[in-house]
């Protein structure tokens, strides 16, 4: 009895460390108490998962093989072993393990979902979708299956089905950023900008410092014509990641289209300082200078854009229009 309590305490500590993401501490404890846990299936299961999370595949395999040797009909061992393998790129072996898991327990939605993931990684989208559907036939509210079947539908351009599946996932887990982000992306691919923004706004409430969500919102509001709102999101990103060239250029475009030409010029120049070989920044800067009436600076910007990328056709066109406007007709003809 005393030994049972001792073992249970050890396993409980391992489980706590795993749930906290303290994988290194878990493994230190496992190594220290190797003799104690080497015959405990759940301890081996947690150890295998921790090794897998840290990319120590050989040790993970050893732990799972020992656990399965002790309890060969425990379906979740095969499933967890498979997730470690698939995360480390061993998709075919993982597929076999997921199939073994669902052969032991057919009504196991997690096993079916992971089987679908392994098939999807092998570009077997139809078979993957069938596996997700079976998972949902077992549990229609199983969120990982709803998310993955939604993504599979989206990949197959079946956006209405994708939206329905991902909306169901959000209904089950309204505060899960992954559900909200994926729904937002599918809505965005259908050009449902307002609905997409709502999904991303909810995700941002949960993760207020997530720069990728901020970027999605900035791009959506930019496309919606709400350029000043978009600019605020881009500025938030740049306050944390000042060297994001893509964000700087889009921010410059937001300022430019909002009529704040001086700020646009300043933003494009900041982008050029980060990457002096980016033709888009020079081209856009040239268009700003032209609108400001500084034709000489505009011409230099266009010519520099062409120097860094001789195949950037937009700049040739813009330079040609500028040369025509300023009376250099023959030179303009060579550009247009």
TITI-844269 format. One record per residue (C-alpha): residue in one letter; x, y negated, z; residue number from 0. Coordinates in Angstrom, 3 decimals. Each point is the difference from the previous one (the first is absolute). Example, Ala and Ser with C-alpha at 12.3 -4.5 7.8 and 13.67 -1.06 7.14 Angstrom:
BEGIN
res=A; X=12.300; Y=4.500; Z=7.800; n=0
res=S; X=1.370; Y=-3.440; Z=-0.660; n=1
***
This chain:
BEGIN
res=X; X=0.000; Y=0.000; Z=0.000; n=0
res=X; X=2.802; Y=-2.386; Z=0.970; n=1
res=X; X=1.798; Y=0.752; Z=-3.285; n=2
res=X; X=-3.194; Y=-0.668; Z=-1.981; n=3
res=X; X=-0.335; Y=-3.432; Z=1.598; n=4
res=X; X=3.686; Y=-0.691; Z=-0.712; n=5
res=X; X=-0.346; Y=0.964; Z=-3.673; n=6
res=X; X=-3.196; Y=-2.026; Z=-0.353; n=7
res=X; X=1.740; Y=-3.047; Z=1.452; n=8
res=X; X=2.901; Y=0.345; Z=-2.443; n=9
res=X; X=-2.321; Y=0.328; Z=-2.994; n=10
res=X; X=-2.111; Y=-2.930; Z=1.187; n=11
res=X; X=3.136; Y=-2.156; Z=0.117; n=12
res=X; X=0.982; Y=1.105; Z=-3.500; n=13
res=X; X=-3.484; Y=-0.817; Z=-1.290; n=14
res=X; X=0.102; Y=-3.439; Z=1.643; n=15
res=X; X=3.369; Y=-0.784; Z=-1.571; n=16
res=X; X=-1.257; Y=1.133; Z=-3.406; n=17
res=X; X=-3.132; Y=-2.143; Z=0.237; n=18
res=X; X=2.157; Y=-2.982; Z=0.977; n=19
res=X; X=2.252; Y=0.582; Z=-2.999; n=20
res=X; X=2.981; Y=0.580; Z=2.304; n=21
res=X; X=1.342; Y=2.819; Z=-2.154; n=22
res=X; X=3.640; Y=-0.270; Z=1.069; n=23
res=X; X=-0.935; Y=0.131; Z=3.684; n=24
res=X; X=-2.246; Y=2.983; Z=-0.703; n=25
res=X; X=2.849; Y=1.866; Z=-1.662; n=26
res=X; X=2.411; Y=-0.841; Z=2.805; n=27
res=X; X=-2.457; Y=1.528; Z=2.427; n=28
res=X; X=-0.490; Y=3.017; Z=-2.274; n=29
res=X; X=3.757; Y=0.604; Z=-0.249; n=30
res=X; X=0.429; Y=-0.424; Z=3.740; n=31
res=X; X=-2.781; Y=2.484; Z=0.743; n=32
res=X; X=0.666; Y=2.300; Z=-2.944; n=33
res=X; X=-0.248; Y=3.187; Z=2.020; n=34
res=X; X=-3.277; Y=-1.145; Z=1.530; n=35
res=X; X=-1.786; Y=-0.973; Z=-3.228; n=36
res=X; X=1.503; Y=2.462; Z=-2.487; n=37
res=X; X=-2.889; Y=2.397; Z=0.609; n=38
res=X; X=-2.794; Y=-2.585; Z=0.263; n=39
res=X; X=-1.882; Y=-0.403; Z=-3.280; n=40
res=X; X=-1.355; Y=-3.500; Z=0.610; n=41
res=X; X=3.419; Y=-1.260; Z=1.117; n=42
res=X; X=1.523; Y=1.418; Z=-3.177; n=43
res=X; X=-2.797; Y=-1.572; Z=-2.057; n=44
res=X; X=0.668; Y=-3.461; Z=1.485; n=45
res=X; X=3.738; Y=0.459; Z=-0.384; n=46
res=X; X=-0.401; Y=0.950; Z=-3.653; n=47
res=X; X=-2.153; Y=-3.075; Z=-0.642; n=48
res=X; X=2.559; Y=-2.247; Z=1.712; n=49
res=X; X=2.891; Y=1.462; Z=-2.003; n=50
res=X; X=-2.048; Y=-0.512; Z=-3.147; n=51
res=X; X=-0.766; Y=-3.635; Z=0.877; n=52
res=X; X=3.738; Y=-0.622; Z=0.344; n=53
res=X; X=0.804; Y=1.772; Z=-3.277; n=54
res=X; X=1.834; Y=2.897; Z=1.672; n=55
res=X; X=-1.577; Y=2.584; Z=-2.260; n=56
res=X; X=2.119; Y=3.044; Z=0.877; n=57
res=X; X=-0.729; Y=-0.389; Z=3.715; n=58
res=X; X=-3.692; Y=-0.551; Z=-0.720; n=59
res=X; X=-0.141; Y=3.189; Z=-2.074; n=60
res=X; X=1.697; Y=1.978; Z=2.774; n=61
res=X; X=-2.494; Y=-1.284; Z=2.595; n=62
res=X; X=-3.077; Y=0.764; Z=-2.111; n=63
res=X; X=1.243; Y=3.412; Z=-1.070; n=64
res=X; X=0.548; Y=0.936; Z=3.647; n=65
res=X; X=-3.477; Y=-1.302; Z=0.932; n=66
res=X; X=-1.647; Y=1.966; Z=-2.820; n=67
res=X; X=1.945; Y=3.093; Z=1.004; n=68
res=X; X=-1.522; Y=-0.308; Z=3.481; n=69
res=X; X=-3.525; Y=-0.809; Z=-1.193; n=70
res=X; X=-0.422; Y=0.972; Z=-3.678; n=71
res=X; X=-3.729; Y=-0.746; Z=-0.197; n=72
res=X; X=0.049; Y=-3.557; Z=1.295; n=73
res=X; X=-1.158; Y=-1.970; Z=-3.029; n=74
res=X; X=1.151; Y=-3.445; Z=1.167; n=75
res=X; X=3.617; Y=1.204; Z=0.149; n=76
res=X; X=-0.066; Y=0.710; Z=-3.733; n=77
res=X; X=-1.690; Y=-3.337; Z=-0.624; n=78
res=X; X=2.502; Y=-1.988; Z=2.073; n=79
res=X; X=2.919; Y=1.878; Z=-1.530; n=80
res=X; X=-1.393; Y=-0.899; Z=-3.417; n=81
res=X; X=-0.297; Y=-3.706; Z=0.848; n=82
res=X; X=3.670; Y=-0.084; Z=1.011; n=83
res=X; X=1.032; Y=1.698; Z=-3.233; n=84
res=X; X=-2.126; Y=-2.240; Z=-2.219; n=85
res=X; X=1.416; Y=-3.093; Z=1.696; n=86
res=X; X=3.468; Y=1.295; Z=-0.824; n=87
res=X; X=-0.812; Y=0.733; Z=-3.645; n=88
res=X; X=-0.517; Y=3.765; Z=0.166; n=89
res=X; X=-3.460; Y=-0.088; Z=-1.560; n=90
res=X; X=-0.281; Y=3.571; Z=-1.321; n=91
res=X; X=0.878; Y=1.609; Z=3.327; n=92
res=X; X=-2.356; Y=-2.419; Z=1.748; n=93
res=X; X=-2.837; Y=1.016; Z=-2.326; n=94
res=X; X=0.477; Y=3.657; Z=0.974; n=95
res=X; X=-0.095; Y=-0.892; Z=3.688; n=96
res=X; X=-3.214; Y=-2.012; Z=-0.350; n=97
res=X; X=-1.580; Y=2.913; Z=-1.864; n=98
res=X; X=1.068; Y=2.292; Z=2.829; n=99
res=X; X=-1.563; Y=-2.361; Z=2.547; n=100
res=X; X=-3.393; Y=-0.028; Z=-1.764; n=101
res=X; X=0.133; Y=3.750; Z=-0.550; n=102
res=X; X=0.094; Y=0.376; Z=3.790; n=103
res=X; X=-2.693; Y=-2.611; Z=0.574; n=104
res=X; X=-2.029; Y=-0.873; Z=-3.062; n=105
res=X; X=-1.995; Y=-2.771; Z=1.703; n=106
res=X; X=3.145; Y=-2.056; Z=0.694; n=107
res=X; X=-0.382; Y=-3.429; Z=-1.647; n=108
res=X; X=3.514; Y=-1.148; Z=0.831; n=109
res=X; X=1.486; Y=3.022; Z=-1.751; n=110
res=X; X=-2.145; Y=-0.568; Z=-3.102; n=111
res=X; X=0.921; Y=-3.697; Z=-0.056; n=112
res=X; X=3.698; Y=0.724; Z=0.246; n=113
res=X; X=-0.329; Y=2.655; Z=-2.696; n=114
res=X; X=-1.591; Y=-2.694; Z=-2.158; n=115
res=X; X=2.915; Y=-2.333; Z=0.726; n=116
res=X; X=2.520; Y=2.651; Z=-1.039; n=117
res=X; X=-1.905; Y=0.667; Z=-3.233; n=118
res=X; X=-0.267; Y=-3.713; Z=-0.740; n=119
res=X; X=3.773; Y=-0.345; Z=0.365; n=120
res=X; X=0.269; Y=2.653; Z=-2.724; n=121
res=X; X=-2.295; Y=-2.078; Z=-2.262; n=122
res=X; X=-2.831; Y=2.519; Z=0.424; n=123
res=X; X=-2.572; Y=-2.738; Z=0.560; n=124
res=X; X=-3.036; Y=2.177; Z=-0.786; n=125
res=X; X=1.047; Y=2.757; Z=2.405; n=126
res=X; X=0.909; Y=-2.581; Z=2.631; n=127
res=X; X=-3.452; Y=-1.587; Z=-0.277; n=128
res=X; X=-1.604; Y=3.437; Z=0.358; n=129
res=X; X=1.985; Y=0.581; Z=3.208; n=130
res=X; X=-1.084; Y=-3.364; Z=1.420; n=131
res=X; X=-3.620; Y=0.799; Z=-0.888; n=132
res=X; X=0.230; Y=3.292; Z=1.865; n=133
res=X; X=1.429; Y=-1.819; Z=3.037; n=134
res=X; X=-2.988; Y=-2.354; Z=-0.094; n=135
res=X; X=-2.410; Y=2.917; Z=-0.376; n=136
res=X; X=1.347; Y=1.183; Z=3.348; n=137
res=X; X=-0.031; Y=-3.456; Z=1.590; n=138
res=X; X=-1.576; Y=-2.807; Z=-2.034; n=139
res=X; X=1.465; Y=-2.588; Z=2.377; n=140
res=X; X=3.609; Y=1.194; Z=-0.096; n=141
res=X; X=1.797; Y=-3.287; Z=-0.673; n=142
res=X; X=3.274; Y=1.286; Z=-1.528; n=143
res=X; X=-2.020; Y=1.950; Z=-2.591; n=144
res=X; X=-2.190; Y=-3.043; Z=-0.714; n=145
res=X; X=3.076; Y=-2.190; Z=-0.515; n=146
res=X; X=1.815; Y=2.473; Z=-2.206; n=147
res=X; X=-2.976; Y=0.886; Z=-2.156; n=148
res=X; X=-0.643; Y=-3.715; Z=-0.390; n=149
res=X; X=3.566; Y=-0.545; Z=-1.193; n=150
res=X; X=-0.292; Y=2.992; Z=-2.339; n=151
res=X; X=-3.196; Y=-1.399; Z=-1.501; n=152
res=X; X=1.690; Y=-3.379; Z=-0.435; n=153
res=X; X=2.977; Y=1.609; Z=-1.724; n=154
res=X; X=-2.485; Y=1.618; Z=-2.365; n=155
res=X; X=-1.682; Y=-3.377; Z=-0.660; n=156
res=X; X=-3.180; Y=1.139; Z=1.796; n=157
res=X; X=-0.257; Y=-3.178; Z=2.014; n=158
res=X; X=-3.613; Y=0.298; Z=1.109; n=159
res=X; X=0.680; Y=3.396; Z=1.607; n=160
res=X; X=3.257; Y=-1.345; Z=1.445; n=161
res=X; X=-1.752; Y=-2.999; Z=1.517; n=162
res=X; X=-2.726; Y=2.179; Z=1.547; n=163
res=X; X=2.529; Y=2.390; Z=1.566; n=164
res=X; X=2.167; Y=-2.788; Z=1.403; n=165
res=X; X=-3.029; Y=-1.926; Z=1.279; n=166
res=X; X=-1.002; Y=3.190; Z=1.858; n=167
res=X; X=3.497; Y=0.162; Z=1.481; n=168
res=X; X=-0.336; Y=-3.605; Z=1.208; n=169
res=X; X=-3.411; Y=0.845; Z=1.452; n=170
res=X; X=1.610; Y=2.769; Z=2.053; n=171
res=X; X=3.048; Y=-2.063; Z=0.990; n=172
res=X; X=-0.850; Y=-3.701; Z=-0.366; n=173
res=X; X=3.188; Y=-1.067; Z=1.756; n=174
res=X; X=2.399; Y=2.163; Z=-1.992; n=175
res=X; X=2.164; Y=-2.276; Z=-2.204; n=176
res=X; X=0.784; Y=2.838; Z=-2.402; n=177
res=X; X=-3.696; Y=0.541; Z=-0.732; n=178
res=X; X=-0.561; Y=-3.726; Z=-0.475; n=179
res=X; X=3.112; Y=-0.479; Z=-2.158; n=180
res=X; X=-0.886; Y=2.857; Z=-2.327; n=181
res=X; X=-3.582; Y=-1.231; Z=-0.328; n=182
res=X; X=1.316; Y=-3.480; Z=-0.718; n=183
res=X; X=2.289; Y=1.321; Z=-2.737; n=184
res=X; X=-2.787; Y=1.956; Z=-1.715; n=185
res=X; X=-2.322; Y=-3.011; Z=0.128; n=186
res=X; X=2.799; Y=-2.142; Z=-1.425; n=187
res=X; X=0.501; Y=2.395; Z=-2.896; n=188
res=X; X=-3.676; Y=-0.547; Z=-0.832; n=189
res=X; X=0.486; Y=-3.803; Z=0.171; n=190
res=X; X=-2.340; Y=-0.185; Z=2.989; n=191
res=X; X=2.101; Y=-2.792; Z=1.434; n=192
res=X; X=-2.301; Y=-1.204; Z=2.791; n=193
res=X; X=-0.666; Y=3.509; Z=1.326; n=194
res=X; X=3.682; Y=0.872; Z=-0.288; n=195
res=X; X=0.941; Y=-3.119; Z=1.960; n=196
res=X; X=-2.458; Y=0.961; Z=2.745; n=197
res=X; X=1.629; Y=3.421; Z=0.380; n=198
res=X; X=3.509; Y=-1.455; Z=0.134; n=199
res=X; X=-1.095; Y=-2.763; Z=2.408; n=200
res=X; X=-1.295; Y=2.665; Z=2.404; n=201
res=X; X=3.277; Y=1.913; Z=-0.360; n=202
res=X; X=1.915; Y=-3.186; Z=0.759; n=203
res=X; X=-2.017; Y=-0.554; Z=3.163; n=204
res=X; X=1.336; Y=3.347; Z=1.195; n=205
res=X; X=3.573; Y=-0.554; Z=-1.252; n=206
res=X; X=0.384; Y=-3.810; Z=-0.076; n=207
res=X; X=3.711; Y=0.141; Z=-0.835; n=208
res=X; X=-0.221; Y=2.447; Z=-2.908; n=209
res=X; X=1.636; Y=-1.834; Z=-2.902; n=210
res=X; X=-1.284; Y=2.410; Z=-2.648; n=211
res=X; X=-3.608; Y=-0.673; Z=1.027; n=212
res=X; X=0.765; Y=-3.736; Z=-0.041; n=213
res=X; X=1.426; Y=0.416; Z=-3.500; n=214
res=X; X=-3.118; Y=1.790; Z=-1.231; n=215
res=X; X=-2.197; Y=-2.749; Z=1.418; n=216
res=X; X=2.192; Y=-2.707; Z=-1.489; n=217
res=X; X=-0.193; Y=1.626; Z=-3.422; n=218
res=X; X=-3.775; Y=0.480; Z=0.255; n=219
res=X; X=-0.630; Y=-3.624; Z=0.978; n=220
res=X; X=2.397; Y=-1.124; Z=-2.739; n=221
res=X; X=-2.007; Y=1.981; Z=-2.565; n=222
res=X; X=-3.238; Y=-1.387; Z=1.448; n=223
res=X; X=1.188; Y=-3.550; Z=-0.596; n=224
res=X; X=0.382; Y=-0.710; Z=3.738; n=225
res=X; X=3.613; Y=-1.046; Z=-0.460; n=226
res=X; X=0.418; Y=-1.962; Z=3.228; n=227
res=X; X=-1.314; Y=2.936; Z=2.046; n=228
res=X; X=2.351; Y=2.298; Z=-1.910; n=229
res=X; X=2.927; Y=-2.337; Z=0.709; n=230
res=X; X=-0.547; Y=0.326; Z=3.748; n=231
res=X; X=0.370; Y=3.782; Z=-0.195; n=232
res=X; X=3.147; Y=-0.268; Z=-2.139; n=233
res=X; X=1.486; Y=-2.517; Z=2.453; n=234
res=X; X=-0.651; Y=2.390; Z=2.905; n=235
res=X; X=1.927; Y=2.723; Z=-1.824; n=236
res=X; X=2.900; Y=-2.337; Z=-0.788; n=237
res=X; X=0.228; Y=-1.110; Z=3.626; n=238
res=X; X=1.046; Y=3.603; Z=0.756; n=239
res=X; X=1.563; Y=0.997; Z=-3.315; n=240
res=X; X=1.435; Y=-3.196; Z=-1.522; n=241
res=X; X=1.775; Y=1.840; Z=-2.837; n=242
res=X; X=-3.127; Y=1.568; Z=-1.538; n=243
res=X; X=0.481; Y=-1.184; Z=-3.584; n=244
res=X; X=-3.371; Y=1.282; Z=-1.223; n=245
res=X; X=-1.809; Y=-1.864; Z=2.763; n=246
res=X; X=1.937; Y=-3.213; Z=-0.603; n=247
res=X; X=-0.853; Y=-0.034; Z=-3.699; n=248
res=X; X=-3.684; Y=0.730; Z=0.614; n=249
res=X; X=-0.062; Y=-2.701; Z=2.688; n=250
res=X; X=1.522; Y=-2.399; Z=-2.512; n=251
res=X; X=-2.747; Y=0.902; Z=-2.473; n=252
res=X; X=-2.643; Y=-0.572; Z=2.697; n=253
res=X; X=1.405; Y=-3.473; Z=0.703; n=254
res=X; X=0.276; Y=-0.740; Z=-3.710; n=255
res=X; X=-3.584; Y=1.000; Z=-0.792; n=256
res=X; X=-1.217; Y=-1.928; Z=3.049; n=257
res=X; X=1.645; Y=-3.135; Z=-1.400; n=258
res=X; X=2.788; Y=-0.276; Z=2.575; n=259
res=X; X=2.788; Y=-0.203; Z=-2.573; n=260
res=X; X=2.733; Y=-1.240; Z=2.325; n=261
res=X; X=-0.544; Y=2.917; Z=2.361; n=262
res=X; X=-0.141; Y=2.380; Z=-2.957; n=263
res=X; X=3.363; Y=-1.276; Z=-1.282; n=264
res=X; X=1.507; Y=0.363; Z=3.459; n=265
res=X; X=-1.280; Y=3.579; Z=0.281; n=266
res=X; X=1.314; Y=1.043; Z=-3.425; n=267
res=X; X=3.385; Y=-1.505; Z=0.851; n=268
res=X; X=0.039; Y=2.048; Z=3.208; n=269
res=X; X=-0.679; Y=3.107; Z=-2.108; n=270
res=X; X=2.863; Y=-0.901; Z=-2.356; n=271
res=X; X=2.341; Y=-0.427; Z=2.981; n=272
res=X; X=-0.774; Y=3.608; Z=0.985; n=273
res=X; X=0.284; Y=1.408; Z=-3.530; n=274
res=X; X=1.616; Y=-2.296; Z=-2.588; n=275
res=X; X=-0.669; Y=2.620; Z=-2.685; n=276
res=X; X=-3.784; Y=-0.017; Z=0.152; n=277
res=X; X=-1.415; Y=-1.487; Z=-3.234; n=278
res=X; X=-3.541; Y=-0.365; Z=1.356; n=279
res=X; X=1.074; Y=-2.434; Z=2.707; n=280
res=X; X=1.868; Y=-2.174; Z=-2.528; n=281
res=X; X=-2.878; Y=0.158; Z=-2.480; n=282
res=X; X=-2.577; Y=-1.003; Z=2.600; n=283
res=X; X=2.268; Y=-2.734; Z=1.307; n=284
res=X; X=0.281; Y=-1.321; Z=-3.547; n=285
res=X; X=-3.797; Y=-0.175; Z=-0.348; n=286
res=X; X=-0.199; Y=-1.951; Z=3.275; n=287
res=X; X=2.672; Y=-2.487; Z=-1.078; n=288
res=X; X=-1.837; Y=-0.447; Z=-3.293; n=289
res=X; X=-3.240; Y=-0.839; Z=1.803; n=290
res=X; X=1.935; Y=-2.434; Z=2.195; n=291
res=X; X=1.306; Y=-1.712; Z=-3.139; n=292
res=X; X=3.614; Y=0.981; Z=0.634; n=293
res=X; X=0.592; Y=1.405; Z=-3.491; n=294
res=X; X=3.769; Y=0.259; Z=0.301; n=295
res=X; X=-0.191; Y=2.113; Z=3.162; n=296
res=X; X=-2.730; Y=2.093; Z=-1.616; n=297
res=X; X=2.189; Y=0.636; Z=-3.035; n=298
res=X; X=2.957; Y=1.038; Z=2.181; n=299
res=X; X=-2.219; Y=2.384; Z=1.953; n=300
res=X; X=-1.365; Y=1.612; Z=-3.181; n=301
res=X; X=3.455; Y=0.300; Z=-1.541; n=302
res=X; X=1.358; Y=1.607; Z=3.180; n=303
res=X; X=-2.870; Y=2.488; Z=-0.023; n=304
res=X; X=0.959; Y=0.983; Z=-3.550; n=305
res=X; X=3.657; Y=0.322; Z=0.990; n=306
res=X; X=-0.815; Y=2.493; Z=2.737; n=307
res=X; X=-2.511; Y=1.931; Z=-2.136; n=308
res=X; X=0.077; Y=-0.467; Z=-3.752; n=309
res=X; X=-3.111; Y=2.163; Z=-0.420; n=310
res=X; X=-2.287; Y=-2.001; Z=2.307; n=311
res=X; X=-2.381; Y=-1.232; Z=-2.723; n=312
res=X; X=-2.133; Y=-2.277; Z=2.173; n=313
res=X; X=2.963; Y=-2.286; Z=0.514; n=314
res=X; X=0.713; Y=-0.277; Z=-3.739; n=315
res=X; X=-3.616; Y=-1.025; Z=-0.512; n=316
res=X; X=0.071; Y=-2.549; Z=2.832; n=317
res=X; X=3.318; Y=-1.434; Z=-1.162; n=318
res=X; X=-1.348; Y=-0.249; Z=-3.538; n=319
res=X; X=-3.044; Y=-1.957; Z=1.173; n=320
res=X; X=2.213; Y=-2.309; Z=2.042; n=321
res=X; X=2.357; Y=-0.629; Z=-2.919; n=322
res=X; X=-2.952; Y=-0.712; Z=-2.269; n=323
res=X; X=-1.483; Y=-2.388; Z=2.540; n=324
res=X; X=3.282; Y=-1.879; Z=0.368; n=325
res=X; X=0.550; Y=-0.314; Z=-3.751; n=326
res=X; X=2.545; Y=2.771; Z=-0.644; n=327
res=X; X=-2.064; Y=1.641; Z=-2.720; n=328
res=X; X=2.698; Y=2.053; Z=-1.714; n=329
res=X; X=1.236; Y=1.402; Z=3.305; n=330
res=X; X=-3.576; Y=0.714; Z=0.986; n=331
res=X; X=-0.553; Y=2.104; Z=-3.130; n=332
res=X; X=2.815; Y=2.374; Z=1.000; n=333
res=X; X=-1.726; Y=0.661; Z=3.323; n=334
res=X; X=-3.611; Y=0.346; Z=-1.089; n=335
***
